């Protein structure tokens, strides 16, 4: 049971990190991506 609780905490931490990473991508990187002019070939 103790191992399951530890695994749950690990998974919750991973989810929080991924959520934070997605937030950074959406807020900071997406704006920079939109400002770059890419010519289509």
PLY file of the C-alpha trace (Angstrom):
ply
format ascii 1.0
element vertex 41
property float x
property float y
property float z
element edge 40
property int vertex1
property int vertex2
end_header
0.00 0.00 0.00
2.84 2.36 0.81
4.31 1.79 -2.66
0.97 2.68 -4.27
0.79 5.94 -2.34
4.34 6.81 -3.38
3.53 5.99 -7.02
0.43 8.17 -6.85
2.50 11.09 -5.56
5.06 10.54 -8.33
2.33 10.53 -10.99
0.71 13.66 -9.56
4.08 15.40 -9.64
4.64 14.35 -13.27
1.19 15.64 -14.23
1.86 18.97 -12.50
5.19 19.32 -14.32
3.63 18.55 -17.70
0.78 20.95 -17.03
3.29 23.68 -16.19
5.27 22.91 -19.35
2.14 23.14 -21.50
1.25 26.46 -19.88
4.70 27.85 -20.69
4.38 26.65 -24.28
0.92 28.16 -24.71
1.69 31.50 -23.08
5.32 32.24 -23.90
6.41 30.13 -26.85
3.22 30.35 -28.92
3.53 34.13 -29.07
7.10 33.91 -30.33
6.12 31.22 -32.81
3.37 33.43 -34.23
5.78 36.35 -34.67
8.14 34.33 -36.88
7.39 34.64 -40.57
7.70 31.30 -42.29
7.41 31.24 -46.05
5.65 28.24 -47.49
7.35 26.52 -50.37
0 1
1 2
2 3
3 4
4 5
5 6
6 7
7 8
8 9
9 10
10 11
11 12
12 13
13 14
14 15
15 16
16 17
17 18
18 19
19 20
20 21
21 22
22 23
23 24
24 25
25 26
26 27
27 28
28 29
29 30
30 31
31 32
32 33
33 34
34 35
35 36
36 37
37 38
38 39
39 40
